[in-house]
Amino acid sequence: QVQLVESGGGLVQAGASLILSCVASGRTSGTYAMGWFRQAPGKGREFIATINWRGNITYYSDSVKGRATISRLNAKNMVYLQMDSLNPEDTAVYYCAATPYYGARYYDTNSYDYWGQGIQVTVSS
């Protein structure tokens, strides 16, 4: 089992930047790809970004491309999501996720085995 805990959320103003962090614990000896998703009120869970184990392959959703950067520090079991130019439409609960299998369906929630509890990000206009 892998446990994931997100941090860094909160209330920010439109135009600001934010860095979300996710720390993994438990069975972290495997080579996990990591992803970030978000869920706004009344909507489904949306893929934002993913990064492979080595950190050299990343994918982003169109909704955040150019404004988001995913990165990881394996030595500390950490993954990060930096979001720039935030707007109210970015308001959501943000989730960190892990999967031992990095495939073509990296955007699919079903591809991920482990999830954090989520952290709220609220962007005020």
LINFENLIN-V481988 format. One record per residue. N is the residue number from 1. RES is the residue in one letter. BURIAL is + if it has 24 or more other C-alpha atoms within 12 Angstrom, else -. Layout:
# LINFENLIN-V481988
n=N res=RES burial=BURIAL
n=N res=RES burial=BURIAL
This chain:
# LINFENLIN-V481988
n=1 res=Q burial=-
n=2 res=V burial=+
n=3 res=Q burial=-
n=4 res=L burial=+
n=5 res=V burial=+
n=6 res=E burial=+
n=7 res=S burial=+
n=8 res=G burial=+
n=9 res=G burial=+
n=10 res=G burial=+
n=11 res=L burial=-
n=12 res=V burial=+
n=13 res=Q burial=-
n=14 res=A burial=-
n=15 res=G burial=-
n=16 res=A burial=-
n=17 res=S burial=+
n=18 res=L burial=+
n=19 res=I burial=+
n=20 res=L burial=+
n=21 res=S burial=+
n=22 res=C burial=+
n=23 res=V burial=+
n=24 res=A burial=+
n=25 res=S burial=-
n=26 res=G burial=-
n=27 res=R burial=-
n=28 res=T burial=+
n=29 res=S burial=-
n=30 res=G burial=-
n=31 res=T burial=-
n=32 res=Y burial=+
n=33 res=A burial=+
n=34 res=M burial=+
n=35 res=G burial=+
n=36 res=W burial=+
n=37 res=F burial=+
n=38 res=R burial=+
n=39 res=Q burial=+
n=40 res=A burial=+
n=41 res=P burial=-
n=42 res=G burial=-
n=43 res=K burial=-
n=44 res=G burial=-
n=45 res=R burial=+
n=46 res=E burial=+
n=47 res=F burial=+
n=48 res=I burial=+
n=49 res=A burial=+
n=50 res=T burial=+
n=51 res=I burial=+
n=52 res=N burial=+
n=53 res=W burial=+
n=54 res=R burial=-
n=55 res=G burial=+
n=56 res=N burial=-
n=57 res=I burial=-
n=58 res=T burial=+
n=59 res=Y burial=+
n=60 res=Y burial=+
n=61 res=S burial=+
n=62 res=D burial=-
n=63 res=S burial=-
n=64 res=V burial=+
n=65 res=K burial=-
n=66 res=G burial=-
n=67 res=R burial=+
n=68 res=A burial=+
n=69 res=T burial=+
n=70 res=I burial=+
n=71 res=S burial=+
n=72 res=R burial=+
n=73 res=L burial=-
n=74 res=N burial=+
n=75 res=A burial=-
n=76 res=K burial=-
n=77 res=N burial=+
n=78 res=M burial=+
n=79 res=V burial=+
n=80 res=Y burial=+
n=81 res=L burial=+
n=82 res=Q burial=+
n=83 res=M burial=+
n=84 res=D burial=+
n=85 res=S burial=-
n=86 res=L burial=+
n=87 res=N burial=+
n=88 res=P burial=-
n=89 res=E burial=-
n=90 res=D burial=+
n=91 res=T burial=+
n=92 res=A burial=+
n=93 res=V burial=+
n=94 res=Y burial=+
n=95 res=Y burial=+
n=96 res=C burial=+
n=97 res=A burial=+
n=98 res=A burial=+
n=99 res=T burial=+
n=100 res=P burial=+
n=101 res=Y burial=-
n=102 res=Y burial=+
n=103 res=G burial=-
n=104 res=A burial=-
n=105 res=R burial=-
n=106 res=Y burial=+
n=107 res=Y burial=+
n=108 res=D burial=+
n=109 res=T burial=+
n=110 res=N burial=-
n=111 res=S burial=+
n=112 res=Y burial=+
n=113 res=D burial=+
n=114 res=Y burial=+
n=115 res=W burial=+
n=116 res=G burial=+
n=117 res=Q burial=-
n=118 res=G burial=+
n=119 res=I burial=+
n=120 res=Q burial=+
n=121 res=V burial=+
n=122 res=T burial=+
n=123 res=V burial=+
n=124 res=S burial=-
n=125 res=S burial=-
